[in-house]
Amino acid sequence: MVLLSAFPGDPLAQQQAEQSSKALAQELRYARSIGIPDAYLQPILRRQRVLDNTHAPLAFFTNTQAVTTYYTNLQQSYQLLLIQLHGIEEQAPQRLSYQANRDLQALSSLLNQREAQGFLETERFKEVLSQYRLQLEQARLPGDFVQVSASMHDTMQALQLLGPVHDQLNRLQTTITLLAQVGVKVDTLKTYEQSDKANLLSAQTASDFTRLLQQLQNHVRLGNELTAQHIQAIGQVKLQQLAEDLERLQSYHVDISVYRKRLEANREAFKRASSPAEYQQVAQQIEQDSAALRLPLLRGEATYRLNILRDEVQRWGQTHRYQNAFDNTTYSYGYEYNDTHGLLAELRASVQRAKNADDYQVIIDLLKNAREHFHAMQNNASSKEPWNQVHSTDLHLIRFYHQEQGQVIVVSLLEQTMRVYQEGKLLRAFRVTTGQYERPTPPGYWPIFLRQSPTRFTSPEPPGSAFWYPDTRITYALGFREGGYFIHDSWWRTEYGPGTNFPHADAGGEFASNGSHGCINLAEADAGWLYQHTAYGTPLLIY
């Protein structure tokens, strides 16, 4: 901004414009000092630069009133920017808090995936997740939320690298096994392996995992170089492994005719090879063919497991039905698992979207867990244990997930019952209402990642939709899965327990006469007890 004093208009207007400019600059420095991201400030900064580079009209060519008007308008423009900046400062903590909590949900979901895959390293990441929750509870300034979000993004990157790191470690271990099988000394490689394992135990940040991944890749390369020196013997072993992989792929009902031709071609080429270079060339082709089988094997296994569980769910549902006199309709039990609206529909869509080995492995592990949960439902159907007593199926799942120590919430979809355990001892049991037929509650292992008391739920569906509901006050809400899945009180219901997940008569009215939209509903007093006696990270097992 150029301030002219030789031919001024009203000096007060000029002074006020200059003061407003300084006030805006000072407020921008403050905004940055409390951590408001530059991306939020860019509209203000761009307009400030424009104003700073304007010029007052020269009094030689115009009257002093025009100069006064210029400074008056300039002062008002700076004031308007200052007001807008104050608005950004007021809104930034809320916006950044919302984003940080979204990041927390994403991190919790990714951690659940990695835990389902059996990565032992997830235990220490659970502690990190708890620290982030505490930091978010204590955060006040925009910079506090920005810092926690940045840390969570780093942790998510570390968790993403966990898969590739394990892949490389497995490759190194496979190479060591192959070399040992043909009598090669592998002491040095074993030393590297132990070092890599130790580093994996201590790795926590994305940079830790990146360094470890590079280190593992170097060790795998050294193993490959040693393999090349004993290629003839190792080639025979790899041919056998390739043949075994083909048999496994065929067991998943996949056509292997193309792959079988490659196997036979490799066998013939290996027989004809007579020099180290020729053996090396054939071994490389075997390696390529084996690598090409990896995704088909994983995809085949995922699809096979999905179809096996689908058939089990369908067969069992045909013999285990709920005759609903209220709407004169027969419903199959276990609908929460079916491939129409249930868990298998989600997993089938995930198989179709999967792009890499890590995607398929996550799905395979989830399918293994889903089958365990479904078998628990089947066993529970024949159980004579009272609903408010310890259930053997509950304890089986608690042991399956190694959750014998600490607190666990278990929900039986068949019984419409929740049981809370501490160190394997039953604390409380509640009747609940879970998701209706077209909006089932998802079976699975879901640690609590969000706690809200009170809160307000807003329907994601438009008015007129069969699943729309008015804005609803909720006193206690425990989020257990992304997508709006909560354990929460439902003051509008009067009935809970068996059958309430199907259409039924309830004195609470229309919105109480069917199951939920996927949430787990319980009476307000019961929800209050649960909220007060559980915490972030408490495991929830639904079967």
Buried (B, 14 or more C-beta within 10 A) or exposed (E): BEBBEEBBBBEEBBBBBBEBBEBBEEBBEEBBEBBBBEEBBEEBEEBBEEBBEEEBBEBEEBEEEBBBBBBBBBBEBBBEBBEBBEEBBEEBBEBBBEEBBEBBBBBBBBBBBBBBBEBEBBEEBBEBBEEBBEBBEEBEBBBBBBBBBEBBBBBBBBBBBBBBBBBBBEBBBEBBEBBEEBEBEBEEBBEBBEEBEEBBEEBBBBEBBBEBBEBBBEBBEBBEEBBBEBBBBBBBBBBEBBBEBBEBBBEBEBEBEEBBEBBEEBBEBBEEBEEEEBBBBBBEBBBEBBEEBBBBBBBBBBBBBBBEBBEBBBEBBEEBEBEBEEEEEEBBBBBBBBBEBBBBBBBBEBBEEBEEBBBBBBBBBBBBBBBBBBBBBBBBBEBEEEBBEBBEBBBBBBEBBEBEEBBBBBBBBBBBBBBBBEEBEBBBBBBBBBBBBBBBBBBBBBBBBBBBBEBEBEBEEEEEEEEEBEEBEBBBBBBBBBEEBBBBBBBBBBBBBBBBBBBBEBEBEEBBBBBBBBBBBBBBEBBBBBBEBBEBBBBBBBB
